[in-house]
């Protein structure tokens, strides 16, 4: 009788935890939608919310200027902010799990540096992927180099029979290698090309359009189900590599597939917006503090936290200096740096 009562209490406690996590995910989703509306409502044109709603719904009361501003400027930027934040944060959540490193992010393995090198070759030297439209040359180059860097890293790690530590070391080596090549390209660049490259590297949502939104949205929709399907294996991996293997999980295959998802998400996001740091680092930590390590809830919460964080950065980029749209990468870096230092100090204190 005592055992059954204890078992019932355990089940009730587990049910309460599950409901709490589910409600927190819903709250994050609601906050993300509120941030989307607020992002659309802010901007230098000063449109009232009534005009924005009329333009968004296609009402006859909306002026042509308001419709153009909402559908061609504000809505693409607001949606791209959500998608980029979700992609980078989801990638960061998986990377922190498979590398067992709370300071890992999509850029730990050189994704950002490789994308910057690819963009530099397109901007400065005019070298791009064949048969791509001119408008997608920079983004296409950035994606190919970023995705190729992770494939190269995985190939080297497999040949060396290494684990998470070896992946991190090779990733750091790739970062320095790509940055050295990027400096060489910058050295031979003209003044105009160098200015374009510097602006791209700051990270900006100003280049957002419906084509880039459709591509990144499809990538997120394609990757998310596979991430959720692997959620229980990722949760087991958090208990240790040996424990996960005792459950019959192929850890090396899990790590390889997770890296493919991470590279696809991060490479696509960086290709369209440039380098945006710290979202993939901070977003998962916010979700972890709210949800815990159960990846069934942790992964969606990470995506929503990153989307909310990126949307807030987009709003701040329009409000910090009135009349000036700051590159969103600057805003995320200013916010993320204190959090990054706090995580380093916290990890050192625990060690």
C-alpha positions as CSV (number, residue, x, y, z in Angstrom):
1,X,0.0,0.0,0.0
2,X,2.8,2.4,0.9
3,X,4.7,1.6,-2.3
4,X,1.5,2.3,-4.4
5,X,1.0,5.6,-2.6
6,X,4.6,6.6,-3.2
7,X,4.3,5.6,-6.8
8,X,1.2,7.7,-7.2
9,X,2.9,10.7,-5.6
10,X,5.8,10.3,-8.0
11,X,3.4,10.1,-11.0
12,X,1.5,13.2,-9.8
13,X,4.8,15.1,-9.3
14,X,6.0,14.1,-12.7
15,X,2.6,15.2,-14.2
16,X,2.9,18.6,-12.6
17,X,6.5,19.1,-14.0
18,X,5.3,18.1,-17.5
19,X,2.4,20.5,-17.3
20,X,4.6,23.3,-16.0
21,X,7.1,22.8,-18.9
22,X,4.3,22.7,-21.4
23,X,2.8,25.9,-20.1
24,X,6.3,27.6,-20.2
25,X,6.7,26.6,-23.8
26,X,3.2,28.1,-24.6
27,X,4.2,31.3,-22.7
28,X,7.4,31.6,-24.7
29,X,5.4,31.2,-27.9
30,X,2.9,33.9,-26.8
31,X,5.8,36.3,-25.9
32,X,7.4,35.6,-29.3
33,X,4.1,36.6,-31.1
34,X,3.9,39.7,-29.0
35,X,7.4,40.6,-29.9
36,X,6.6,40.1,-33.6
37,X,3.7,42.6,-33.4
38,X,5.9,45.1,-31.5
39,X,8.7,44.7,-34.1
40,X,6.2,45.5,-36.9
41,X,5.0,48.5,-35.0
42,X,8.4,50.1,-34.5
43,X,10.3,51.9,-37.2
44,X,11.4,55.4,-38.4
45,X,8.2,55.9,-40.4
46,X,6.0,56.2,-37.3
47,X,3.0,54.4,-38.5
48,X,0.2,54.0,-35.9
49,X,-0.8,50.5,-35.0
50,X,-4.2,51.0,-36.6
51,X,-2.6,51.7,-40.0
52,X,-0.3,48.7,-39.6
53,X,-3.2,46.4,-38.9
54,X,-5.2,47.8,-41.8
55,X,-2.2,47.2,-44.1
56,X,-1.6,43.8,-42.7
57,X,-5.2,42.6,-43.2
58,X,-5.5,44.3,-46.6
59,X,-8.2,46.7,-45.5
60,X,-9.4,49.5,-47.9
61,X,-8.6,52.0,-45.2
62,X,-4.8,51.3,-45.5
63,X,-2.8,53.7,-47.7
64,X,-0.6,52.3,-50.4
65,X,2.5,53.7,-48.6
66,X,1.5,51.8,-45.4
67,X,1.0,48.6,-47.3
68,X,4.4,48.9,-48.9
69,X,6.1,49.6,-45.6
70,X,4.4,46.7,-43.8
71,X,4.7,44.0,-46.5
72,X,8.0,44.9,-48.1
73,X,10.0,46.3,-45.2
74,X,8.7,45.6,-41.7
75,X,7.1,42.2,-41.9
76,X,10.1,40.5,-43.8
77,X,12.5,41.9,-41.2
78,X,10.3,40.8,-38.3
79,X,9.8,37.3,-39.6
80,X,13.5,36.9,-40.5
81,X,14.4,37.9,-36.9
82,X,12.2,35.1,-35.6
83,X,13.6,32.5,-38.0
84,X,17.2,33.4,-37.5
85,X,16.9,33.5,-33.7
86,X,15.1,30.1,-33.7
87,X,17.6,28.5,-36.1
88,X,20.7,29.7,-34.2
89,X,19.3,28.9,-30.8
90,X,18.2,25.4,-31.8
91,X,21.6,24.8,-33.3
92,X,23.2,26.0,-30.2
93,X,21.1,23.8,-28.0
94,X,22.1,20.7,-29.9
95,X,25.7,21.7,-30.0
96,X,25.9,22.2,-26.3
97,X,24.5,18.8,-25.8
98,X,26.6,16.8,-28.2
99,X,29.8,18.6,-27.1
100,X,28.9,18.6,-23.4
101,X,30.0,22.2,-23.3
102,X,27.8,25.0,-22.0
103,X,29.9,27.6,-23.8
104,X,29.4,26.0,-27.2
105,X,27.5,27.7,-30.0
106,X,27.1,27.3,-33.8
107,X,30.2,29.3,-34.3
108,X,32.4,27.2,-32.0
109,X,33.2,24.9,-34.9
110,X,34.1,27.7,-37.4
111,X,30.7,28.0,-39.1
112,X,30.7,31.8,-38.8
113,X,34.4,32.2,-39.9
114,X,33.8,29.9,-42.9
115,X,30.7,31.8,-43.9
116,X,32.5,35.1,-43.7
117,X,35.3,33.7,-45.9
118,X,32.8,32.5,-48.5
119,X,31.0,35.9,-48.5
120,X,34.4,37.7,-48.8
121,X,35.3,35.7,-51.9
122,X,32.0,36.7,-53.5
123,X,32.1,40.3,-52.6
124,X,35.8,41.0,-53.1
125,X,36.9,38.6,-55.9
126,X,33.6,37.8,-57.5
127,X,34.0,34.1,-57.0
128,X,30.7,32.4,-56.3
129,X,28.8,29.1,-56.8
130,X,28.1,28.6,-60.6
131,X,24.6,29.2,-62.0
132,X,23.4,31.2,-58.9
133,X,21.6,34.5,-59.5
134,X,23.7,37.6,-58.8
135,X,21.4,38.4,-55.8
136,X,22.2,35.1,-54.1
137,X,25.9,34.9,-54.8
138,X,27.0,36.1,-51.4
139,X,24.5,34.0,-49.5
140,X,25.2,31.0,-51.6
141,X,28.9,31.2,-51.1
142,X,28.5,31.8,-47.4
143,X,26.2,28.7,-47.1
144,X,28.5,26.4,-49.1
145,X,31.6,27.4,-47.1
146,X,29.8,27.1,-43.7
147,X,28.3,23.7,-44.5
148,X,31.5,22.5,-46.0
149,X,33.5,23.4,-42.8
150,X,31.3,21.1,-40.7
151,X,31.6,18.3,-43.2
152,X,35.4,18.7,-43.2
153,X,35.4,18.8,-39.4
154,X,33.3,15.6,-39.2
155,X,35.5,13.8,-41.7
156,X,38.7,14.6,-39.8
157,X,37.2,13.7,-36.5
158,X,35.9,10.3,-37.9
159,X,39.4,9.5,-39.3
160,X,41.0,10.4,-36.0
161,X,38.5,8.4,-34.0
162,X,37.9,11.3,-31.7
163,X,35.1,12.4,-29.4
164,X,33.6,15.8,-28.4
165,X,37.0,17.2,-27.2
166,X,38.6,16.5,-30.5
167,X,35.8,18.2,-32.4
168,X,36.2,21.3,-30.3
169,X,39.9,21.4,-30.9
170,X,39.5,20.9,-34.7
171,X,36.8,23.6,-34.7
172,X,39.1,26.1,-33.0
173,X,41.8,25.3,-35.6
174,X,39.4,25.9,-38.4
175,X,38.3,29.3,-36.9
176,X,41.9,30.5,-36.9
177,X,42.5,29.1,-40.4
178,X,39.4,30.8,-41.9
179,X,40.1,34.1,-40.1
180,X,43.6,34.1,-41.5
181,X,42.4,33.6,-45.1
182,X,39.7,36.2,-44.5
183,X,42.3,38.7,-43.4
184,X,44.3,38.0,-46.6
185,X,41.2,38.6,-48.8
186,X,40.5,41.9,-46.9
187,X,44.1,42.9,-47.5
188,X,43.7,42.8,-51.2
189,X,40.1,44.2,-51.3
190,X,39.2,47.6,-52.7
191,X,37.8,50.3,-50.4
192,X,34.2,49.7,-51.7
193,X,34.4,45.9,-51.4
194,X,35.9,46.2,-48.0
195,X,33.1,48.4,-46.8
196,X,30.5,45.9,-48.1
197,X,32.3,43.0,-46.4
198,X,32.5,44.9,-43.1
199,X,28.8,45.7,-43.2
200,X,28.0,42.0,-44.0
201,X,30.1,40.8,-41.1
202,X,28.2,43.0,-38.6
203,X,25.0,41.1,-39.1
204,X,21.9,42.8,-40.4
205,X,18.3,42.0,-41.1
206,X,18.0,44.9,-43.7
207,X,18.6,42.5,-46.6
208,X,15.6,40.3,-45.7
209,X,13.1,39.5,-48.4
210,X,10.4,36.9,-49.0
211,X,12.8,34.6,-50.9
212,X,15.3,34.3,-48.0
213,X,12.4,33.9,-45.6
214,X,11.0,31.1,-47.6
215,X,14.3,29.3,-47.8
216,X,15.2,29.7,-44.1
217,X,11.6,28.8,-43.1
218,X,11.8,25.6,-45.1
219,X,15.1,24.6,-43.5
220,X,13.7,25.2,-40.0
221,X,10.6,23.2,-40.8
222,X,12.7,20.4,-42.3
223,X,15.2,20.2,-39.4
224,X,12.9,20.6,-36.4
225,X,11.1,17.3,-36.7
226,X,14.4,15.4,-36.9
227,X,15.7,17.3,-33.8
228,X,12.5,16.4,-31.9
229,X,12.7,12.8,-33.0
230,X,16.2,12.6,-31.5
231,X,15.3,14.4,-28.3
232,X,15.2,11.3,-26.0
233,X,18.7,10.3,-27.3
234,X,20.0,13.8,-26.7
235,X,18.6,13.7,-23.2
236,X,20.3,10.4,-22.5
237,X,23.6,11.8,-23.8
238,X,23.3,14.6,-21.2
239,X,23.7,11.8,-18.6
240,X,27.1,10.8,-20.0
241,X,28.4,9.2,-23.2
242,X,28.8,5.8,-21.5
243,X,25.3,5.9,-20.0
244,X,23.9,6.7,-23.5
245,X,25.8,3.8,-25.0
246,X,24.4,1.5,-22.4
247,X,20.9,2.4,-23.6
248,X,21.9,1.1,-27.1
249,X,22.4,4.6,-28.6
250,X,25.0,5.0,-31.3
251,X,26.7,8.1,-29.9
252,X,28.9,8.7,-32.9
253,X,26.0,8.5,-35.3
254,X,23.9,10.7,-33.1
255,X,26.7,13.3,-33.0
256,X,27.2,13.2,-36.7
257,X,23.5,13.7,-37.5
258,X,23.2,16.4,-34.9
259,X,26.2,18.3,-36.5
260,X,24.5,18.1,-39.9
261,X,21.4,19.7,-38.5
262,X,23.5,22.3,-36.7
263,X,25.5,23.2,-39.8
264,X,22.4,23.4,-42.0
265,X,20.6,25.7,-39.6
266,X,23.5,27.9,-38.8
267,X,24.9,28.1,-42.3
268,X,21.5,29.1,-43.8
269,X,20.9,31.7,-41.1
270,X,24.3,33.3,-41.4
271,X,24.2,33.2,-45.2
272,X,21.3,35.6,-45.3
273,X,22.0,37.9,-42.3
274,X,25.7,37.8,-41.8
275,X,27.5,37.1,-38.5
276,X,25.2,37.3,-35.5
277,X,26.8,36.2,-32.3
278,X,25.7,35.0,-28.9
279,X,22.1,34.1,-29.8
280,X,23.1,30.5,-30.2
281,X,24.9,30.7,-26.9
282,X,22.4,32.6,-24.7
283,X,19.1,31.3,-26.1
284,X,19.7,27.6,-25.0
285,X,20.7,28.8,-21.5
286,X,17.5,30.8,-21.1
287,X,15.5,27.7,-22.1
288,X,17.6,25.4,-19.8
289,X,17.0,27.6,-16.8
290,X,13.2,27.6,-17.5
291,X,12.7,24.0,-18.7
292,X,15.6,21.8,-17.6
293,X,17.3,19.1,-19.6
294,X,14.3,17.2,-21.0
295,X,15.0,17.8,-24.7
296,X,11.3,17.1,-25.7
297,X,10.7,20.6,-24.2
298,X,14.2,22.0,-24.1
299,X,14.6,22.1,-27.9
300,X,11.3,23.9,-28.7
301,X,11.9,26.3,-25.8
302,X,15.4,27.0,-27.1
303,X,14.1,27.8,-30.5
304,X,11.4,30.1,-29.0
305,X,13.9,31.8,-26.7
306,X,16.2,32.5,-29.5
307,X,13.4,33.9,-31.7
308,X,12.2,36.1,-28.8
309,X,15.8,37.3,-28.1
310,X,16.4,38.1,-31.8
311,X,13.1,39.9,-32.2
312,X,13.9,42.0,-29.1
313,X,17.3,42.8,-30.6
314,X,15.6,43.8,-33.9
315,X,13.3,46.2,-31.9
316,X,16.3,47.6,-30.0
317,X,18.3,48.2,-33.1
318,X,15.5,50.6,-34.3
319,X,15.1,52.4,-31.0
320,X,18.7,52.9,-29.6
321,X,19.5,55.6,-32.1
322,X,16.3,57.3,-33.4
323,X,16.2,57.3,-37.1
324,X,19.1,55.0,-37.5
325,X,18.8,51.2,-38.1
326,X,21.8,49.6,-36.3
327,X,23.1,46.2,-37.5
328,X,21.4,43.7,-35.3
329,X,24.7,41.8,-34.8
330,X,26.0,44.7,-32.8
331,X,23.0,44.6,-30.5
332,X,23.1,40.9,-29.8
333,X,26.9,41.1,-29.1
334,X,26.4,44.0,-26.6
335,X,23.7,41.9,-24.8
336,X,25.4,38.6,-25.1
337,X,28.9,39.6,-23.9
338,X,27.9,40.1,-20.3
339,X,26.1,36.8,-20.3
340,X,29.0,35.0,-21.9
341,X,31.4,36.3,-19.2
342,X,29.0,35.3,-16.5
343,X,28.8,31.8,-17.9
344,X,32.6,31.6,-18.0
345,X,32.9,32.7,-14.4
346,X,30.2,30.3,-13.3
347,X,31.9,27.4,-15.0
348,X,35.2,28.3,-13.4
349,X,33.6,28.6,-10.0
350,X,32.1,25.1,-10.4
351,X,35.4,23.7,-11.6
